[in-house]
Amino acid sequence: MIHILIMINAGAGGPDAIRRYEAKVVPIIHEYGGKILSAFKPLNTPPDEIHLIEFSSEEALTLYQQDSRVVELKAERERAITKTDLYISSEIINYT
């Protein structure tokens, strides 16, 4: 299991452009067994949104990233999102 924390800065289209893009890619994420565990707008911005996503493996993430539909949406993504900071981990730390 891997977890991905993504901090997203919106492009000229603002948060609405991010949401339009995400509406197209989230079903593809699900096809590869991915789940968006949380997505939120932080009180202190940037970033404009933060997402926590889970995939069953790095291979599943790679297959999602290489999916032709995701590749075809690259230009739309670049208009919607100016910057992402991405953190990937396979280790969960339980403090409880």
DSSP file (Angstrom, degrees, kcal/mol; ACC not computed):
  #  RESIDUE AA STRUCTURE BP1 BP2  ACC     N-H-->O    O-->H-N    N-H-->O    O-->H-N    TCO  KAPPA ALPHA  PHI   PSI    X-CA   Y-CA   Z-CA
    1    1 A M              0   0    0      0, 0.0     2,-0.4     0, 0.0    55,-0.2   0.000 360.0 360.0 360.0 134.4    0.0    0.0    0.0
    2    2 A I  E     -A   55   0A   0     53,-2.8    53,-2.2    55,-0.1     2,-0.4  -0.949 360.0-153.2-124.6 150.7    1.3    3.5   -0.8
    3    3 A H  E     -AB  54  89A   0     86,-2.9    86,-2.5    -2,-0.4     2,-0.5  -0.954   6.2-160.3-120.8 141.5    0.0    6.9    0.2
    4    4 A I  E     -AB  53  88A   0     49,-3.1    49,-2.8    -2,-0.4     2,-0.6  -0.984   3.2-162.4-125.9 124.0    0.5   10.0   -1.8
    5    5 A L  E     -AB  52  87A   0     82,-2.8    82,-2.4    -2,-0.5     2,-0.5  -0.932  14.6-171.4-103.8 124.4    0.2   13.5   -0.3
    6    6 A I  E     -AB  51  86A   0     45,-2.7    45,-2.5    -2,-0.6     2,-0.6  -0.971  13.6-162.4-123.3 123.8   -0.2   16.1   -3.1
    7    7 A M  E     -AB  50  85A   0     78,-2.7    78,-2.2    -2,-0.5     2,-0.4  -0.931  20.6-160.8-103.7 123.3   -0.1   19.9   -2.5
    8    8 A I  E     -AB  49  84A   0     41,-3.0    40,-2.3    -2,-0.6    41,-1.7  -0.887  15.7-161.6-116.8 130.0   -1.7   21.7   -5.5
    9    9 A N  E     - B   0  83A   0     74,-2.9    73,-2.1    -2,-0.4    74,-1.2  -0.944  28.3-125.7-106.5 128.0   -1.4   25.3   -6.6
   10   10 A A  E     - B   0  81A   0     -2,-0.5    71,-0.3    71,-0.2    70,-0.1  -0.339  16.5-137.4 -73.3 150.1   -4.1   26.3   -9.0
   11   11 A G    >   -     0   0    0     69,-2.9     3,-2.0     3,-0.3    69,-0.1   0.003  52.5 -61.5 -85.7-160.7   -3.5   27.9  -12.4
   12   12 A A  T 3  S+     0   0    0     67,-0.4    68,-0.1     1,-0.3    -2,-0.1   0.764 132.2  62.2 -60.6 -27.6   -5.3   30.8  -14.0
   13   13 A G  T 3> S-     0   0    0     66,-0.7     4,-0.7     1,-0.2     3,-0.5   0.545  98.5-148.2 -77.7  -5.9   -8.6   29.0  -13.9
   14   14 A G  H X>  -     0   0    0     -3,-2.0     4,-1.3     1,-0.2     3,-1.0  -0.117  48.8 -33.6  70.4-169.4   -8.5   28.8  -10.1
   15   15 A P  H 3> S+     0   0    0      0, 0.0     4,-2.4     0, 0.0    -1,-0.2   0.790 133.3  64.1 -58.1 -30.0   -9.9   26.0   -8.0
   16   16 A D  H 3> S+     0   0    0     -3,-0.5     4,-2.2     1,-0.2    -2,-0.2   0.884 100.7  51.7 -62.7 -36.7  -12.8   25.4  -10.4
   17   17 A A  H <X S+     0   0    0     -3,-1.0     4,-2.2    -4,-0.7    -1,-0.2   0.887 108.4  51.7 -66.9 -37.9  -10.3   24.3  -13.1
   18   18 A I  H  X S+     0   0    0     -4,-1.3     4,-3.1    62,-0.2    -2,-0.2   0.938 110.1  49.0 -60.8 -45.9   -8.7   21.9  -10.6
   19   19 A R  H  X S+     0   0    0     -4,-2.4     4,-2.1     1,-0.2    -2,-0.2   0.873 109.5  51.2 -65.0 -37.6  -12.1   20.4   -9.9
   20   20 A R  H  X S+     0   0    0     -4,-2.2     4,-0.8     2,-0.2    -1,-0.2   0.924 113.9  45.0 -64.3 -42.9  -13.0   20.0  -13.6
   21   21 A Y  H >X S+     0   0    0     -4,-2.2     4,-1.7     1,-0.2     3,-1.1   0.940 112.7  50.5 -64.3 -47.4   -9.7   18.2  -14.2
   22   22 A E  H 3X S+     0   0    0     -4,-3.1     4,-2.8     1,-0.3    -1,-0.2   0.856 101.4  62.5 -61.1 -35.6  -10.2   16.0  -11.1
   23   23 A A  H 3< S+     0   0    0     -4,-2.1    -1,-0.3     1,-0.2    -2,-0.2   0.805 108.5  44.1 -60.3 -27.5  -13.7   15.1  -12.2
   24   24 A K  H << S+     0   0    0     -3,-1.1     4,-0.4    -4,-0.8    -1,-0.2   0.842 119.3  38.8 -84.8 -35.8  -12.1   13.5  -15.3
   25   25 A V  H  X S+     0   0    0     -4,-1.7     4,-2.5     1,-0.2     3,-0.3   0.768  98.4  73.5 -90.7 -24.4   -9.2   11.7  -13.6
   26   26 A V  H  X S+     0   0    0     -4,-2.8     4,-2.3     1,-0.2     5,-0.2   0.912  96.0  51.5 -58.8 -43.9  -10.8   10.5  -10.4
   27   27 A P  H  > S+     0   0    0      0, 0.0     4,-1.5     0, 0.0    -1,-0.2   0.869 110.9  49.8 -60.5 -32.0  -12.8    7.7  -12.2
   28   28 A I  H  > S+     0   0    0     -4,-0.4     4,-1.0    -3,-0.3    -2,-0.2   0.901 106.8  54.4 -71.4 -40.4   -9.5    6.6  -13.8
   29   29 A I  H ><>S+     0   0    0     -4,-2.5     5,-2.5     1,-0.2     3,-0.9   0.932 107.7  51.3 -53.9 -46.2   -7.8    6.6  -10.4
   30   30 A H  H ><5S+     0   0    0     -4,-2.3     3,-1.9     1,-0.2    -1,-0.2   0.856 100.8  61.6 -62.2 -35.7  -10.6    4.3   -9.2
   31   31 A E  H 3<5S+     0   0    0     -4,-1.5    -1,-0.2     1,-0.3    -2,-0.2   0.794 105.5  48.1 -61.2 -27.6  -10.0    1.9  -12.1
   32   32 A Y  T <<5S-     0   0    0     -4,-1.0    24,-0.4    -3,-0.9    -1,-0.3   0.161 126.6-100.1 -99.2  17.4   -6.5    1.3  -10.8
   33   33 A G  T < 5S+     0   0    0     -3,-1.9    -3,-0.2     1,-0.3     2,-0.1   0.585  76.0 144.9  79.1   9.9   -7.7    0.7   -7.3
   34   34 A G      < -     0   0    0     -5,-2.5     2,-0.4    -6,-0.2    -1,-0.3  -0.471  30.1-163.6 -81.3 153.7   -6.8    4.2   -6.1
   35   35 A K  E     -C   54   0A   0     19,-2.4    19,-2.7    -2,-0.1     2,-0.9  -0.999  21.1-135.0-135.9 137.6   -8.8    6.0   -3.5
   36   36 A I  E     -C   53   0A   0     -2,-0.4    17,-0.2    17,-0.2     3,-0.1  -0.843  23.8-177.0 -88.7 108.6   -8.9    9.7   -2.6
   37   37 A L  E     -     0   0A   0     15,-2.2     2,-0.3    -2,-0.9    16,-0.2   0.828  66.5  -4.6 -76.8 -32.8   -8.8    9.5    1.2
   38   38 A S  E     -C   52   0A   0     14,-1.5    14,-3.0    -3,-0.1     2,-0.3  -0.963  54.8-178.2-161.0 142.5   -9.1   13.2    1.7
   39   39 A A  E     +C   51   0A   0     -2,-0.3     2,-0.3    12,-0.2    12,-0.2  -0.966  23.3 156.7-142.9 127.1   -9.1   16.4   -0.4
   40   40 A F  E     -C   50   0A   0     10,-2.5    10,-2.6    -2,-0.3    -2,-0.0  -0.983  43.2-118.6-151.8 160.9   -9.4   19.8    1.3
   41   41 A K        -     0   0    0     -2,-0.3     8,-0.2     8,-0.2     7,-0.1  -0.904  39.1-133.4 -99.7 115.6   -8.7   23.5    0.9
   42   42 A P        -     0   0    0      0, 0.0     3,-0.0     0, 0.0     0, 0.0  -0.314   9.8-127.1 -70.4 154.0   -6.2   24.6    3.6
   43   43 A L  S    S+     0   0    0      1,-0.2     2,-0.7     3,-0.0    -2,-0.0   0.868 102.4  53.3 -66.6 -36.5   -6.9   27.7    5.6
   44   44 A N  S    S-     0   0    0      2,-0.0    -1,-0.2     0, 0.0     0, 0.0  -0.894  95.5-130.7-104.1 114.7   -3.5   29.0    4.8
   45   45 A T        +     0   0    0     -2,-0.7     3,-0.1    -4,-0.1   -36,-0.1  -0.845  62.5  83.0-117.2 154.5   -2.8   29.1    1.0
   46   46 A P  S    S+     0   0    0      0, 0.0     2,-0.2     0, 0.0   -37,-0.1   0.572  84.6  62.8 -73.3 163.5   -1.0   28.3   -1.1
   47   47 A P  S    S-     0   0    0      0, 0.0   -38,-0.2     0, 0.0     3,-0.1   0.500  74.1-156.7 -76.7 166.0   -1.4   25.5   -1.7
   48   48 A D  S    S+     0   0    0    -40,-2.3     2,-0.3     1,-0.2   -39,-0.2   0.797  75.2  10.2 -82.2 -30.1   -5.0   25.8   -3.0
   49   49 A E  E     -A    8   0A   0    -41,-1.7   -41,-3.0    -8,-0.2     2,-0.4  -0.986  60.3-154.7-145.2 154.0   -5.8   22.1   -2.3
   50   50 A I  E     -AC   7  40A   0    -10,-2.6   -10,-2.5    -2,-0.3     2,-0.4  -1.000  14.8-169.0-129.1 132.3   -4.3   19.1   -0.5
   51   51 A H  E     -AC   6  39A   0    -45,-2.5   -45,-2.7    -2,-0.4     2,-0.5  -0.948  13.1-159.8-121.7 141.4   -5.1   15.6   -1.5
   52   52 A L  E     -AC   5  38A   0    -14,-3.0   -15,-2.2    -2,-0.4   -14,-1.5  -0.983  22.6-179.3-117.2 117.6   -4.3   12.3    0.2
   53   53 A I  E     -AC   4  36A   0    -49,-2.8   -49,-3.1    -2,-0.5     2,-0.4  -0.892  13.9-154.7-121.9 146.4   -4.5    9.4   -2.2
   54   54 A E  E     +AC   3  35A   0    -19,-2.7   -19,-2.4    -2,-0.3     2,-0.3  -0.973  10.9 179.3-122.9 135.0   -4.0    5.6   -1.7
   55   55 A F  E     -A    2   0A   0    -53,-2.2   -53,-2.8    -2,-0.4   -21,-0.1  -0.933  35.5-124.4-125.6 155.1   -2.9    3.0   -4.2
   56   56 A S  S    S-     0   0    0    -24,-0.4     2,-0.3    -2,-0.3   -23,-0.1   0.768  88.8  -8.9 -69.6 -24.9   -2.4   -0.7   -3.6
   57   57 A S     >  -     0   0    0    -56,-0.1     4,-1.7   -55,-0.1    -1,-0.1  -0.981  68.1-103.4-162.1 166.3    1.2   -0.5   -5.0
   58   58 A E  H  > S+     0   0    0     -2,-0.3     4,-2.8     1,-0.2     5,-0.2   0.850 120.5  59.3 -65.0 -33.6    3.7    1.7   -6.8
   59   59 A E  H  > S+     0   0    0      2,-0.2     4,-2.7     1,-0.2    -1,-0.2   0.918 103.3  50.2 -61.6 -42.9    2.9   -0.4   -9.9
   60   60 A A  H  > S+     0   0    0      2,-0.2     4,-2.2     1,-0.2    -1,-0.2   0.906 111.4  49.1 -62.2 -41.2   -0.8    0.6   -9.8
   61   61 A L  H  X S+     0   0    0     -4,-1.7     4,-2.7     2,-0.2    -2,-0.2   0.934 111.6  48.7 -62.2 -46.0    0.2    4.3   -9.5
   62   62 A T  H  X S+     0   0    0     -4,-2.8     4,-1.8     1,-0.2    -2,-0.2   0.913 110.2  50.9 -61.6 -43.5    2.6    3.9  -12.4
   63   63 A L  H  X S+     0   0    0     -4,-2.7     4,-0.6     1,-0.2    -1,-0.2   0.904 111.1  49.3 -61.6 -40.9   -0.1    2.2  -14.5
   64   64 A Y  H >< S+     0   0    0     -4,-2.2     3,-1.2     1,-0.2     6,-0.2   0.948 110.7  49.7 -60.5 -48.6   -2.5    5.1  -13.7
   65   65 A Q  H 3< S+     0   0    0     -4,-2.7    -1,-0.2     1,-0.3    -2,-0.2   0.800 113.7  46.5 -62.6 -29.4    0.1    7.7  -14.6
   66   66 A Q  H 3< S+     0   0    0     -4,-1.8    -1,-0.3    -5,-0.2    -2,-0.2   0.481  80.7 124.9 -92.2  -4.3    0.8    6.0  -17.9
   67   67 A D    <X  -     0   0    0     -3,-1.2     4,-2.4    -4,-0.6     3,-0.5  -0.328  67.2-129.4 -57.8 133.9   -2.9    5.5  -18.8
   68   68 A S  H  > S+     0   0    0      1,-0.2     4,-2.4     2,-0.2    -1,-0.1   0.819 106.9  55.6 -59.0 -32.5   -3.5    7.1  -22.3
   69   69 A R  H  > S+     0   0    0      2,-0.2     4,-0.9     1,-0.2    -1,-0.2   0.896 109.1  46.4 -68.3 -38.4   -6.5    9.0  -21.0
   70   70 A V  H >4 S+     0   0    0     -3,-0.5     3,-0.6    -6,-0.2    -2,-0.2   0.918 112.5  50.5 -67.3 -43.5   -4.4   10.6  -18.2
   71   71 A V  H >< S+     0   0    0     -4,-2.4     3,-1.6     1,-0.2     4,-0.2   0.902 107.3  54.3 -60.6 -41.5   -1.6   11.4  -20.7
   72   72 A E  H 3< S+     0   0    0     -4,-2.4     3,-0.4     1,-0.3     4,-0.3   0.744 103.8  56.5 -65.1 -23.2   -4.2   13.0  -23.1
   73   73 A L  T <X S+     0   0    0     -4,-0.9     4,-2.6    -3,-0.6    -1,-0.3   0.345  75.6 105.1 -89.0   6.4   -5.3   15.3  -20.2
   74   74 A K  H <> S+     0   0    0     -3,-1.6     4,-2.5     1,-0.2    -1,-0.2   0.895  78.3  49.2 -56.7 -44.9   -1.8   16.7  -19.7
   75   75 A A  H  > S+     0   0    0     -3,-0.4     4,-1.5    -4,-0.2    -1,-0.2   0.906 112.3  48.4 -63.9 -40.8   -2.5   20.0  -21.4
   76   76 A E  H  > S+     0   0    0     -4,-0.3     4,-2.2     1,-0.2    -1,-0.2   0.908 111.1  51.2 -64.5 -40.8   -5.7   20.5  -19.3
   77   77 A R  H  X S+     0   0    0     -4,-2.6     4,-2.9     1,-0.2    -2,-0.2   0.917 107.3  53.0 -61.1 -43.5   -3.7   19.6  -16.2
   78   78 A E  H  < S+     0   0    0     -4,-2.5    -1,-0.2     1,-0.2    -2,-0.2   0.806 111.5  46.3 -65.2 -29.2   -1.0   22.1  -17.0
   79   79 A R  H  < S+     0   0    0     -4,-1.5   -66,-0.7    -5,-0.2   -67,-0.4   0.853 118.3  41.9 -76.6 -36.0   -3.7   24.9  -17.4
   80   80 A A  H  < S+     0   0    0     -4,-2.2   -69,-2.9     1,-0.2     2,-0.5   0.810 119.7  40.4 -80.5 -31.3   -5.5   23.9  -14.1
   81   81 A I  E  <  +B   10   0A   0     -4,-2.9   -71,-0.2   -71,-0.3    -1,-0.2  -0.972  51.2 179.7-129.7 121.7   -2.4   23.3  -12.0
   82   82 A T  E    S+     0   0A   0    -73,-2.1     2,-0.3    -2,-0.5   -72,-0.2   0.771  74.8   8.0 -89.8 -27.5    0.7   25.4  -11.9
   83   83 A K  E     -B    9   0A   0    -74,-1.2   -74,-2.9     2,-0.0     2,-0.4  -0.988  56.6-172.1-155.4 140.7    2.6   23.5   -9.3
   84   84 A T  E     -B    8   0A   0     -2,-0.3     2,-0.5   -76,-0.2   -76,-0.2  -0.999  11.2-156.3-132.3 140.0    2.3   20.3   -7.3
   85   85 A D  E     -B    7   0A   0    -78,-2.2   -78,-2.7    -2,-0.4     2,-0.4  -0.979  22.3-164.4-109.0 125.1    4.4   19.0   -4.4
   86   86 A L  E     -B    6   0A   0     -2,-0.5     2,-0.4   -80,-0.2   -80,-0.2  -0.932  13.5-176.4-120.8 129.5    4.2   15.2   -4.2
   87   87 A Y  E     -B    5   0A   0    -82,-2.4   -82,-2.8    -2,-0.4     2,-0.4  -0.991   6.9-169.4-127.5 124.1    5.2   13.0   -1.3
   88   88 A I  E     +B    4   0A   0     -2,-0.4     2,-0.3   -84,-0.2   -84,-0.2  -0.932   9.5 171.8-117.4 135.1    4.9    9.2   -1.7
   89   89 A S  E     -B    3   0A   0    -86,-2.5   -86,-2.9    -2,-0.4    -2,-0.0  -0.999  29.8-171.8-143.2 143.8    5.3    6.8    1.2
   90   90 A S  S    S+     0   0    0     -2,-0.3     2,-0.5   -88,-0.2    -1,-0.1   0.323  73.8  83.9-107.6   3.0    4.8    3.0    1.8
   91   91 A E        -     0   0    0    -88,-0.1     2,-0.5     2,-0.0   -88,-0.0  -0.927  60.9-162.0-114.4 121.7    5.3    3.4    5.5
   92   92 A I        -     0   0    0     -2,-0.5     2,-0.6     2,-0.0    -2,-0.0  -0.864   7.6-152.7-100.2 131.4    2.5    4.3    7.8
   93   93 A I        -     0   0    0     -2,-0.5     2,-0.7     2,-0.0    -2,-0.0  -0.914   6.0-157.0-105.0 123.5    3.4    5.6   11.3
   94   94 A N        +     0   0    0     -2,-0.6    -2,-0.0     1,-0.1     0, 0.0  -0.888  16.1 175.9-105.8 112.4    0.7    5.0   13.9
   95   95 A Y              0   0    0     -2,-0.7    -1,-0.1     1,-0.2    -2,-0.0   0.383 360.0 360.0 -94.8   3.0    0.9    7.4   16.9
   96   96 A T              0   0    0      0, 0.0    -1,-0.2     0, 0.0    -2,-0.0   0.450 360.0 360.0 -97.8 360.0   -2.2    6.1   18.7
